[in-house]
Amino acid sequence: MGGAVPRVHVQAVRGWGDRARLGFFVGKLAVKEHLAPRLHVRPLAAELFLTDNCNLRCVSCACWRTVTRDELSTQEWFDVVDQLAGLGVLKANFTGGEPLLRRDAPAIIAHAWAAGIRNLHLNTNATLLDERRRSAVLDAGIRSLNVSVDGPDGEVHDLVRGVAGSFARTTANLRDLVAQRDELRLRLRLSFTVLRSNVGALPRMMRLAQELGIPLYLNLATDHTFLFRDPQVTAEASLDAAAVDGVLAEVEELLRADRKGLPRPAELEYLRRHFRDVVQRSVPCAESQLKLMVHSRGEVGGCWGHDTHANVRDTRLADIVDSDRYRDDHARFYRKDCAGCGSNYSFNLALRPRSYVDDLLWRAGRRSLDRTLA
């Protein structure tokens, strides 16, 4: 760890000031890993769950199985955003559930821009991202989007997403985004969750990503993460090792032919290990240090695999982040003293120099995906 800031993440910040702060963040993580395990590292990004509700019925998620009420009001979200700006966060990720179910989502996003948070990101299934909503979120300041696509065609995607016709709506709206990408300098990414139901379609999903010209990110199924704790998710996250190995052998052929827009070899090896060892303690969790999570009803603290311990309705964010409980939890999370999950492992790997060495060995033909990385 340490050294130059990975370029993929430099692209997600704006200006030399932000780059310097990200570099300082990476440096502090190096100190935390090797010298001072309890060093407090303040988050640079915020994960804002505008709603836990969703309009789809995914087999990989449990948020749609109940209706979440008493979520933060528009004004309460405005106050959260103002507090985040006061903490100096560089990026706000608006997510859910499906965040576009909230009619005030564009107003909350615009408030973040007005508060000085210039890097605004949206996670969406894109079924609701028609021309009106697309214009609203883009006008509000969104320039980065992850669009969930869980299959290369309607048969696979709609089976996973639980709603007939969702693939057609998602991809139609996605293509409209692509049409505006160059003009607005949009950063687009396809998000595919690897499950028992769709793992065999991964090679075809990669071909679709390359056809669309959009980078592909692989979410890794887990029932450890909040909103994903459900028996059906447990079944979907139980992948046969031989099946994963067989798919990765085909994936390797695709990467050898053209790796543009596809996951790194190191990420694919992490995928293989995930379904054998969900924690993978050899890779510290920088993700847990990077993001402050604010849930739809104001809960704060914890991380993807651990529950919250405070609420912004009762305690200001600065006090939560500086509390002993938050510091103690995040010292544990960084060293992977945790339940484990599959969230943003690519960021964790991006800060490991060894992962780039492994990629170079793979490109030189001295490694392959059927050989587990050390």
C-alpha positions in Angstrom: 0.0 0.0 0.0 1.0 3.6 -0.4 2.7 5.2 -3.4 0.8 6.9 -6.2 -3.0 7.1 -6.1 -4.5 4.5 -8.5 -5.6 6.2 -11.6 -9.0 4.6 -11.7 -9.8 6.4 -8.4 -8.1 9.7 -9.5 -10.7 9.8 -12.2 -13.4 9.9 -9.5 -12.2 13.1 -7.9 -11.9 16.6 -9.2 -9.0 19.0 -9.0 -5.6 18.8 -7.4 -7.0 19.5 -3.9 -9.2 16.4 -4.1 -6.3 14.4 -5.5 -4.1 15.5 -2.6 -6.8 14.5 0.0 -7.2 11.1 -1.6 -3.5 10.6 -1.6 -3.3 11.6 2.1 -6.2 9.1 2.8 -4.2 6.3 1.1 -1.1 7.2 3.0 -3.0 7.1 6.3 -4.3 3.7 5.5 -0.7 2.5 5.0 0.2 3.9 8.4 -2.9 2.2 9.9 -2.0 -1.2 8.3 1.7 -1.2 9.3 2.3 1.1 12.3 -0.9 2.4 14.0 -3.8 -0.1 13.9 -6.2 2.3 15.7 -5.3 5.4 13.6 -8.6 7.3 12.9 -9.2 7.7 9.2 -12.1 10.0 8.4 -14.4 8.9 5.5 -14.1 10.7 2.2 -17.3 9.5 0.6 -20.9 9.0 1.7 -23.2 6.1 0.8 -26.8 7.6 1.0 -29.6 5.0 1.0 -32.4 7.4 0.0 -34.9 4.5 0.3 -34.8 0.8 1.2 -37.8 0.2 -1.1 -37.6 -1.1 -4.6 -39.8 -1.6 -7.7 -38.1 -5.0 -8.6 -38.1 -8.4 -6.9 -34.5 -9.5 -7.2 -33.6 -13.0 -5.9 -30.3 -11.5 -4.8 -31.9 -8.9 -2.4 -34.4 -8.7 0.4 -35.3 -5.0 0.4 -38.5 -5.4 -1.6 -39.9 -8.1 0.7 -41.1 -5.5 3.2 -42.1 -1.9 2.9 -39.8 0.5 4.8 -41.6 3.5 6.3 -40.6 6.6 8.3 -37.7 7.3 6.0 -35.9 10.6 6.2 -37.9 13.5 4.8 -36.6 15.8 2.1 -35.5 18.4 4.7 -33.8 15.8 6.8 -31.8 14.7 3.8 -30.9 18.3 3.1 -29.6 18.6 6.6 -27.6 15.3 6.2 -26.1 16.6 3.0 -25.1 19.9 4.7 -23.4 17.9 7.5 -21.5 15.8 5.0 -20.3 18.9 3.2 -19.1 20.2 6.6 -17.2 16.9 7.1 -15.5 17.6 3.8 -16.6 14.4 1.9 -15.5 14.4 -1.7 -18.3 12.1 -3.1 -21.9 11.3 -2.5 -23.3 8.0 -3.7 -27.1 8.0 -4.0 -28.5 4.5 -3.7 -31.2 2.2 -2.3 -33.4 0.1 -2.8 -34.2 2.0 -5.9 -33.4 5.7 -5.2 -35.6 7.0 -8.1 -38.7 5.8 -6.3 -38.3 9.0 -4.3 -39.7 11.9 -6.2 -37.4 14.3 -4.3 -34.3 12.4 -5.4 -33.3 15.1 -7.9 -33.8 17.8 -5.3 -31.6 16.0 -2.8 -28.9 15.5 -5.4 -29.1 19.2 -6.4 -28.8 20.2 -2.8 -25.5 18.2 -2.5 -24.1 20.0 -5.5 -25.1 23.4 -4.1 -23.5 22.4 -0.8 -20.2 21.9 -2.6 -20.1 18.1 -3.1 -19.1 18.0 -6.8 -18.7 14.2 -7.3 -22.2 12.8 -7.4 -23.0 9.2 -8.2 -26.2 7.3 -8.7 -26.9 3.5 -8.3 -30.0 2.5 -10.2 -31.7 -0.4 -11.9 -32.6 2.3 -14.6 -36.2 0.9 -15.1 -37.5 4.3 -14.0 -34.8 6.4 -15.7 -37.1 7.7 -18.5 -36.4 11.0 -20.3 -37.9 13.1 -17.6 -36.1 11.5 -14.7 -32.9 11.2 -16.6 -32.9 15.0 -17.4 -33.8 15.7 -13.7 -30.9 13.8 -12.2 -28.4 15.0 -14.8 -29.5 18.6 -14.4 -29.1 18.0 -10.6 -25.4 17.2 -11.1 -25.1 13.4 -11.5 -22.2 12.5 -13.8 -21.5 9.0 -12.6 -23.9 6.0 -12.7 -23.9 2.3 -11.9 -26.7 0.5 -13.7 -27.6 -2.9 -12.5 -27.9 -5.5 -15.3 -28.0 -9.1 -14.1 -28.1 -10.9 -17.4 -27.2 -10.6 -21.0 -30.8 -11.0 -22.2 -34.3 -10.8 -20.9 -34.5 -14.4 -20.0 -31.7 -14.3 -17.5 -32.0 -10.8 -16.3 -35.8 -10.9 -15.7 -35.5 -14.2 -13.9 -33.0 -12.6 -11.4 -34.9 -9.3 -11.2 -38.3 -10.9 -10.8 -40.2 -8.6 -13.1 -40.9 -9.4 -16.8 -39.8 -6.8 -19.2 -37.2 -5.2 -16.8 -34.3 -6.0 -19.1 -35.9 -4.2 -22.0 -36.6 -1.1 -20.0 -33.2 -1.0 -18.3 -31.2 -1.5 -21.5 -33.3 1.0 -23.5 -32.8 3.7 -20.8 -29.1 2.7 -20.6 -28.6 3.2 -24.3 -30.1 6.7 -23.9 -27.5 7.4 -21.3 -24.8 6.2 -23.6 -26.0 8.6 -26.3 -25.3 11.5 -23.9 -22.1 10.1 -22.4 -19.6 12.0 -24.5 -21.5 15.3 -24.4 -21.9 15.3 -20.6 -18.7 13.3 -19.8 -20.7 10.7 -18.0 -19.0 7.8 -16.2 -21.1 4.7 -16.7 -20.7 1.2 -15.3 -22.7 -2.0 -15.6 -23.1 -3.8 -12.3 -23.7 -7.5 -12.6 -24.3 -9.6 -9.4 -22.7 -13.1 -9.7 -25.3 -15.6 -8.5 -26.1 -19.3 -8.7 -28.9 -18.3 -11.2 -26.7 -16.4 -13.6 -23.1 -17.3 -13.2 -23.2 -19.4 -16.4 -24.2 -16.2 -18.3 -21.1 -14.3 -17.2 -19.2 -14.7 -20.5 -22.2 -13.4 -22.5 -22.6 -10.6 -20.0 -19.0 -9.5 -20.7 -19.7 -9.5 -24.4 -22.8 -7.3 -23.9 -20.7 -4.9 -21.8 -18.2 -4.6 -24.6 -20.9 -4.2 -27.2 -22.3 -1.3 -25.2 -18.9 0.1 -24.6 -19.5 0.3 -20.8 -17.1 -1.1 -18.2 -18.4 -4.1 -16.3 -18.2 -4.5 -12.5 -19.0 -7.7 -10.7 -20.9 -7.7 -7.5 -20.4 -10.8 -5.4 -23.5 -12.4 -3.9 -23.7 -12.5 -0.2 -26.3 -12.8 2.5 -24.1 -11.0 5.1 -25.0 -7.5 3.8 -27.9 -5.6 5.3 -30.9 -5.7 2.9 -29.6 -9.0 1.6 -30.2 -11.3 4.6 -32.8 -13.8 3.4 -32.9 -17.6 2.8 -33.3 -17.2 -0.9 -30.2 -14.9 -1.1 -28.3 -17.6 0.9 -29.2 -20.1 -1.7 -28.2 -17.8 -4.5 -24.8 -17.0 -2.8 -23.9 -20.7 -2.5 -22.0 -21.4 -5.8 -20.4 -24.6 -6.6 -16.6 -24.2 -6.9 -16.4 -26.3 -10.0 -19.1 -24.3 -11.7 -17.2 -21.0 -10.9 -13.9 -22.5 -12.2 -15.6 -23.6 -15.4 -17.0 -20.2 -16.1 -13.7 -18.5 -15.3 -11.9 -20.7 -17.8 -14.3 -19.4 -20.5 -13.9 -15.8 -19.2 -10.1 -16.1 -19.4 -10.4 -16.8 -23.1 -12.4 -13.6 -23.5 -9.9 -11.6 -21.6 -7.0 -13.0 -23.6 -8.8 -11.9 -26.8 -9.9 -8.4 -25.6 -9.9 -7.3 -21.9 -11.2 -3.7 -22.6 -13.9 -2.8 -20.1 -13.7 -6.1 -18.3 -12.7 -6.8 -14.7 -9.0 -7.2 -13.9 -7.5 -10.7 -13.5 -6.9 -10.0 -9.8 -10.6 -9.1 -9.4 -11.6 -12.4 -11.0 -9.4 -14.3 -8.7 -10.9 -12.5 -5.8 -14.3 -13.6 -7.1 -13.2 -17.2 -7.2 -12.0 -17.0 -3.6 -15.1 -15.2 -2.4 -17.3 -18.2 -2.7 -14.8 -20.2 -0.7 -13.9 -17.5 1.8 -16.2 -14.5 2.1 -13.8 -12.5 4.4 -10.4 -12.9 2.7 -8.4 -11.3 5.5 -5.3 -11.0 3.4 -6.9 -7.9 1.7 -7.6 -5.1 4.2 -10.9 -3.3 3.8 -10.2 0.2 2.6 -13.8 0.4 1.6 -14.9 0.4 5.2 -12.7 3.4 5.9 -13.6 5.3 2.7 -17.4 5.5 3.2 -19.8 6.8 5.7 -23.2 5.1 5.4 -26.4 7.0 6.1 -29.5 4.7 5.9 -33.0 5.6 4.8 -34.3 6.1 8.3 -31.2 7.9 9.5 -29.1 5.1 10.9 -25.4 5.6 10.8 -22.3 3.5 11.6 -21.4 -0.1 10.9 -20.6 -1.1 7.3 -22.0 -3.3 4.6 -21.9 -6.5 6.8 -22.5 -4.9 10.2 -25.4 -3.1 11.7 -25.6 0.6 12.6 -25.3 2.0 16.1 -26.4 5.6 15.9 -29.0 7.8 14.1 -28.5 11.2 12.5 -31.9 12.1 13.9 -30.4 12.0 17.4 -26.7 12.7 16.8 -24.8 14.8 14.4 -22.6 13.1 11.9 -19.4 14.7 13.1 -20.0 13.4 16.6 -20.8 9.9 15.3 -17.6 9.8 13.2 -15.4 11.0 16.1 -17.0 8.7 18.7 -15.1 5.8 20.3 -17.6 3.3 19.0 -17.2 4.4 15.4 -13.4 4.4 15.7 -13.3 1.0 17.4 -15.6 -0.6 14.8 -13.7 0.8 11.9 -10.3 -0.3 13.3 -11.8 -3.9 13.3 -13.4 -3.6 9.9 -10.1 -2.5 8.3 -8.3 -5.6 9.5 -11.3 -7.7 8.4 -12.3 -8.7 11.9 -15.8 -8.7 10.4 -18.6 -10.8 8.9 -17.2 -10.4 5.4 -19.1 -9.2 2.3 -18.5 -8.7 -1.4 -18.8 -4.9 -1.5 -16.4 -2.8 -3.6 -13.5 -5.3 -3.3 -12.1 -3.7 -6.4 -11.2 -0.6 -4.4 -9.5 -2.8 -1.8 -7.5 -4.5 -4.5 -6.7 -1.2 -6.2 -4.7 -0.2 -3.1 -2.6 -3.5 -3.1 0.5 -3.2 -5.3 0.7 -7.0 -5.3 -2.5 -7.2 -7.3 -0.9 -5.2 -10.2 2.1 -7.5 -10.2 -0.3 -10.4 -10.5 -2.1 -8.7 -13.4 1.2 -8.1 -15.1 2.2 -11.8 -14.7 -1.1 -12.8 -16.1 -0.7 -10.5 -19.1 2.8 -12.0 -19.7 1.3 -15.4 -19.8 2.9 -16.5 -16.6 -0.3 -16.8 -14.6 -3.8 -18.0 -15.4 -7.2 -17.7 -13.7 -7.1 -21.4 -12.9 -4.2 -20.8 -10.5 -5.1 -19.1 -7.2 -3.1 -15.9 -6.6 -0.9 -15.9 -3.5 
